[in-house]
Amino acid sequence: MIRYFIIVLLVLPFYTFGQDIKTYKYFINEDHKACDSISATYIFTITQKKETTSTKITTKHGILISEMDYSDFAKKIRHGVYKDYDENGKLRLKAFYKNDKLDGEFTTYYPDGTLKRKDIYEKDTLLFGKCYTAQKKDTTYYNYNIPPEYLDGGINGFRRFIAKNLQYTEGTRRKKIAGTVVVSFIIGKDGITRDFKVEKSAHPLLDEEALRVMRLTGKWKPGYMDGKTVDLKKSIPIKFENNGTRYIIGSYSDATPQKMQTRNYEQLYKR
């Protein structure tokens, strides 16, 4: 469910230091990769205290995007509050973590600040939840995150489609070409797939075949986040073996925006 980025530092960060506090700032682009100040879309700030680390993402113009607290940033152990803001810098989600698990209130808000949802978690388990209309009235509860579903038989139908259509040619088998190809793609708000990309290559022939089959998979039922359809990225690993193929189901990415800052920003921090 979580999308990860390996970030390569392109420019030197700028630092500020105070008593027992260290602050590091980095320019990052739309893909959350390090870049120069001209190409940057966001500024990523890491504030290290004695026992905790706080991170913040803002636009170059200072509009807040998100904030997150960690007990161990290098290991991505969230501990404390997470806040997510809309394009105008208004709070739209607030959640509490304890030892990297949701623990406490998980709330979302309408653009005018009206409470939209209030869930109570304990160690990542939902104990209780309520949803509200924009007019502050109770409404039928719905899950915050509903992942996309393959229309032709769900995930089992998706597996069957891959197994039926994936071809491991005699030539690649004879040459003993094997390995795992990881293909990512976007499931759009309309359920149509796009932006197929090889995230991990095994061999050009295997990459080509994996992309060919994935482009044939057809339409999905779109994913929902807090009651709205969203674009969602999914990654699928396909393992090619000398005696045939084996399909391994991948994982959804970016299914919960409160986990946005679990991306590998610590790669910046370690430089």
C-alpha positions in Angstrom: 0.0 0.0 0.0 2.9 2.2 0.3 4.8 3.8 -2.5 8.5 4.3 -1.9 11.0 6.5 -3.7 14.8 6.1 -3.6 16.1 9.7 -3.7 19.4 10.6 -5.2 20.8 13.9 -3.8 21.6 16.3 -6.6 22.4 19.4 -4.7 23.8 20.1 -1.3 21.2 20.7 1.5 21.2 23.8 3.6 21.4 23.4 7.4 20.5 25.4 10.5 21.7 24.4 14.0 20.5 25.3 17.4 21.0 23.9 20.9 20.2 20.1 20.6 18.3 20.9 17.4 19.5 20.3 13.8 17.4 21.3 10.7 18.1 20.1 7.2 16.3 21.4 4.1 16.1 19.9 0.6 14.6 20.9 -2.7 12.5 18.2 -4.2 10.5 18.0 -7.4 6.9 16.7 -8.2 8.2 13.1 -8.0 9.7 13.8 -4.6 13.2 13.4 -5.9 16.0 15.8 -4.9 16.7 18.6 -7.4 18.0 22.2 -7.7 16.0 25.2 -6.4 14.8 26.1 -9.9 13.3 22.7 -10.7 11.9 22.3 -7.2 8.2 22.0 -6.5 8.5 21.4 -2.7 10.9 22.0 0.2 11.4 19.0 2.5 12.5 19.9 6.0 13.9 17.6 8.6 14.1 18.8 12.2 16.1 16.5 14.5 15.8 16.8 18.2 17.4 14.7 20.9 14.9 11.9 20.8 12.5 12.7 18.0 12.6 13.8 14.3 9.9 15.9 12.7 9.5 16.3 8.9 7.6 18.9 6.9 6.8 19.4 3.2 5.9 22.8 1.9 5.6 24.3 -1.5 8.3 26.8 -2.5 5.9 29.5 -1.5 5.5 28.2 2.0 2.1 26.4 1.7 2.0 23.4 4.0 1.6 20.0 2.4 2.2 17.6 5.3 3.9 17.1 8.6 5.0 13.9 10.4 6.8 12.9 13.6 9.2 10.0 14.0 10.9 8.3 16.9 13.4 6.9 14.4 13.4 8.6 11.0 16.1 6.4 9.5 13.9 3.3 10.2 10.7 5.2 9.3 9.1 4.6 12.7 6.3 7.1 12.9 5.5 8.2 16.4 3.4 11.3 17.1 1.1 13.3 14.9 0.7 13.3 11.1 -1.1 16.2 9.3 -2.0 16.4 5.7 -3.1 19.7 4.0 -5.0 20.5 0.9 -3.7 22.7 -2.0 -4.6 25.8 0.0 -2.8 24.8 3.1 -6.0 23.8 5.0 -5.9 20.8 7.2 -7.7 17.8 5.7 -6.3 14.9 7.7 -4.9 14.4 11.2 -3.7 11.1 12.6 -1.7 9.8 15.6 0.9 7.1 15.6 2.5 5.1 18.3 5.5 2.9 17.5 4.6 3.1 13.8 1.0 2.1 14.3 -2.2 4.2 14.1 -3.1 4.8 17.7 -5.7 7.3 18.7 -7.9 9.7 16.6 -7.8 9.6 12.9 -9.8 12.6 11.6 -10.5 14.1 8.2 -12.1 17.4 7.2 -14.1 19.1 4.5 -12.5 22.2 2.8 -14.3 24.6 5.2 -12.8 22.8 8.2 -16.0 20.8 9.1 -15.3 17.4 10.5 -15.8 14.6 7.9 -14.7 11.5 9.7 -13.6 10.5 13.2 -12.0 7.0 13.6 -10.4 5.6 16.7 -7.5 3.2 16.3 -5.5 1.1 18.7 -2.3 -0.5 17.4 -3.5 -0.2 13.7 -6.9 -1.7 14.6 -10.0 0.3 14.0 -12.1 0.3 17.1 -14.8 2.8 16.2 -15.7 5.3 13.5 -18.2 7.8 12.4 -18.7 9.8 9.2 -20.5 13.1 8.8 -22.0 15.2 5.9 -20.8 18.6 5.1 -23.9 19.8 7.0 -22.5 18.2 10.2 -25.0 15.4 10.2 -24.3 11.7 10.8 -24.1 9.6 7.7 -23.5 5.9 6.8 -20.0 4.9 7.7 -17.6 4.1 4.9 -14.0 2.8 5.0 -11.3 5.5 4.6 -9.4 3.4 2.0 -11.1 1.1 -0.5 -8.5 -0.4 -2.9 -9.2 -0.9 -6.6 -10.6 -4.2 -7.8 -10.0 -6.0 -11.1 -13.4 -6.2 -12.8 -13.0 -9.6 -14.3 -13.0 -11.8 -11.2 -11.1 -9.6 -8.7 -7.5 -10.4 -7.7 -7.9 -14.1 -8.5 -9.2 -13.2 -12.0 -6.2 -10.9 -12.4 -3.9 -13.8 -11.5 -5.6 -16.1 -14.0 -5.3 -13.5 -16.8 -1.5 -13.1 -16.2 -1.0 -16.9 -16.0 -3.0 -17.4 -19.3 -1.4 -14.7 -21.3 2.2 -14.4 -20.2 4.5 -16.1 -22.6 8.0 -17.5 -21.8 9.4 -18.1 -25.3 11.5 -21.1 -26.2 14.3 -18.8 -27.0 14.5 -17.2 -23.6 14.1 -20.6 -22.0 16.9 -22.0 -24.1 19.2 -19.1 -23.2 18.2 -19.7 -19.5 17.1 -16.1 -19.2 15.3 -15.7 -15.9 14.6 -13.1 -13.3 11.9 -10.9 -11.8 10.4 -7.9 -13.5 8.5 -5.3 -11.5 5.9 -3.3 -13.5 4.1 -0.3 -12.0 1.0 1.4 -13.4 -1.7 3.8 -12.5 -5.3 2.8 -12.0 -7.2 6.0 -12.8 -10.3 7.5 -11.2 -12.2 6.0 -14.2 -10.7 2.6 -13.7 -8.6 2.8 -16.8 -4.9 1.8 -16.5 -2.0 3.9 -17.8 1.6 4.9 -17.3 3.1 1.4 -17.4 6.7 1.4 -16.4 9.4 -1.2 -15.6 10.5 -0.4 -12.1 12.9 -3.3 -11.9 14.4 -4.9 -15.0 15.5 -8.5 -15.4 16.3 -8.7 -19.1 15.0 -6.6 -22.1 13.0 -9.5 -23.5 11.4 -10.3 -20.1 10.7 -6.6 -19.6 9.0 -6.3 -22.9 6.8 -9.4 -22.3 5.8 -8.2 -18.8 4.8 -4.8 -20.2 2.9 -6.4 -23.1 0.7 -8.5 -20.8 0.1 -5.8 -18.3 -1.2 -3.4 -21.0 -3.8 -6.1 -21.9 -5.2 -6.5 -18.4 -8.2 -4.2 -19.0 -10.3 -2.1 -16.7 -10.5 -2.0 -12.9 -13.0 -0.7 -10.4 -11.3 2.5 -9.1 -10.0 2.9 -5.6 -11.6 5.2 -3.1 -10.1 7.4 -0.4 -12.3 9.0 2.1 -15.3 8.6 -0.2 -13.7 9.9 -3.4 -12.2 8.0 -6.3 -8.5 8.5 -6.6 -5.6 7.7 -9.0 -3.7 4.8 -7.4 -0.3 3.3 -8.3 0.2 -0.4 -8.2 3.3 -2.5 -8.6 3.4 -6.1 -9.8 6.4 -8.4 -9.7 6.5 -11.1 -12.3 9.0 -13.9 -11.8 10.3 -15.7 -14.9 11.8 -19.1 -14.3 13.6 -21.4 -16.7 10.8 -24.0 -16.5 8.0 -21.5 -17.0 6.6 -18.5 -15.2 5.4 -17.7 -11.7 3.3 -14.8 -10.9 3.6 -13.0 -7.6 0.9 -10.5 -6.6 2.2 -7.0 -6.0 1.2 -4.4 -3.5 -0.9 -1.3 -3.7 0.9 2.0 -3.4 -0.1 5.3 -1.9 -3.4 3.8 -0.6 -3.3 6.0 2.5 -2.0 9.5 2.2 -1.2 9.6 6.0 1.7 7.3 5.1 3.1 9.7 2.5 6.2 10.6 4.4 7.3 7.0 4.7 9.0 7.5 1.3 12.7 7.0 1.5 13.6 10.6 2.4 16.1 9.2 4.9 18.4 8.7 1.8 18.7 12.5 1.9 19.2 12.5 5.6 22.1 10.1 5.5 24.1 12.0 2.9 
